[in-house]
Amino acid sequence: MRKPFMTGNWKMNKTVGEGAELVKALADMVWGVEDVTIAVCPPFTALQPIGQALRNTNIALGAQGMFWKTEGAYTGEVSPGMLKDVGCTYVILGHSERRGRFGVPDKDVTEELITVFGDNDATVNKKALFALDQGLKPIVCCGELLSERQAGNTDAVVVSQIKAALQGITAEQMADVTLAYEPVWAIGTGEVCEADEADRVCGVVRSTVVELYGDCVAQATIIQYGGSVKPDNIAGLIAKENIDGGLVGGASLKAADFAALVKAASSRA
Ligand code: PEP
């Protein structure tokens, strides 16, 4: 039986003070929930103080990205060691927003501009390998654009992203890897993927893990769904066989909403 995993991705939200207020309220609300793994991923600027605030709670700390070197002339980047130093256990890798793939068009953040900073299959793989090597647990994201879905390429995109991200990762290391299926068109748009379809694609992700590592590893791998997960749609999603939790953006910014998601995951556990 896989333990559900709910991760809050705060993205570029919350000052230190706002984040501290949020986790204080959240910690009270989810205290005692032991059958769900809970993590929040604040922006880099808030990691250290939020890590402190999470001490003696059942909420783990994660980061929203990292670089694949221990140190050096990599302006603007952070290493896994730095993230561990401030208390991180997890790191989100390959989020569509880091790949320059957006569900909501933004004229100030075009694909052309963002790819300069963005991830691709090769960097996600390098980061995943290095995170594991350095003792951080990666949450590796995959997902299709609306145009790819409309062209009937959803499964091919997801399979190819997962295979690329996991290259060189061993079966033993897979115990520390979480996979997240996040259809790009459903991220931050309010448009949730229907539970049956989300489950089907998470099943495609699991089948890919079967192909790469065998059934035993695949049955133990945590696969999250992400994309406009909210208190009013979580029940349908979390009830599905292949959905083991959520990678949650907007609804993780309010303590009561994220606590409701954690409790829904707990009731399935
Ligand atoms: C995300 O941050 O990965 C995400 C899915 O965002 P939202 O829940 O806001 O769609």
Boltz pocket constraint, residues with backbone or C-beta under 6 A from the ligand:
constraints:
  - pocket:
      binder: B
      contacts: [[A, 9], [A, 11], [A, 95], [A, 182], [A, 186], [A, 187], [A, 188], [A, 189], [A, 190], [A, 226], [A, 227], [A, 228], [A, 229], [A, 247], [A, 248], [A, 249], [A, 250], [A, 251]]
      max_distance: 6.0
